[in-house]
């Protein structure tokens, strides 16, 4: 009994130290009229805003979440298990569905438990249980899973999340950053280019500083008339284990152009540094797909004007040549 008690205390201390160094991952309950509360059966560790599971491969655990509806309407609440990822501002978020093998993820939290849909009447509270089966293989580092909670069919109500930390030992694991890809997206009807880094290790990172540049290759570069180099200098307070780190290049009113894009940059966390350099291609179809979903784009006419000038100069040259040739005849 004494050995078990000592082990329990050590585990509790480990989690508290881990939380202290990595910052809080509080329950974020931002659904209008709905409260989300994790029901922590053993609160001796002092942590009440997340589930913490220390277990061996193949073990089963049960957790409960209390959902309270204090509105005048009946809601259908979706509780979706997923893994944590990193937002553009360096926050831990749970709104993306992360699958096994993405970003080096060995164990998907969605494979350990099930998604649930709960109907809650006005001024009612319901406790929802989830059976979690830990993976059969050894857990390296930290699995940072969580429940993403939202009202079915109404994204305007907001969302909430309940983090779930899973480990089978107290071995600290650091993160390693690599360049994943270059992607495009539309946010608030504006085009965005993303340089996507990734942390492929099951360890959380703090204060990751990123410097990145993106330059579209063009024949106009030789005349110093090509696209300017885009620069991003960002700091991410937190980076989730096995997650994507999006580096955003907001194009504002500039449409996406097809072509080759050179990505360069460096990242630093503590004493560790990483560099990256790669060329990506954006096709015309990809560019058109983004641009047609945006509004207020201002197209650069430089190439068109240069071609017009070249044509006019060529015509003038031909006219003078014809006059000169006629004079000789």
ABEGO torsion letter per residue (X at the ends): XAAAAAAAAAAAAAAAAAAAAAEBBBBBBABBGBBBBBBBABAAAGBAABBBBBBBBGBBBBBBBBBBBABABBBBBBBBBBBBBBBAAGBBBAABBBBBGBGGBABBAAAABBBBBBBBBBGBBBBBBBBBBBBABBBBEBBBBEBBBBBBGBAAAEBBBBBBBBBABABBBBBBBBBABBBBBBBGGBBBBBBBBBBABABBBBGBBBBBBBBBBBAAAAAGABBBBBBBBBBBABBBBGBBBBBBBBAEABBBBBEBBBBBEBBBBEABBBBBBBBBBBBAAAAAAAAAABBGBBBBAAAAAAAAAAAAAAAAAAAAAAAAAAAAX
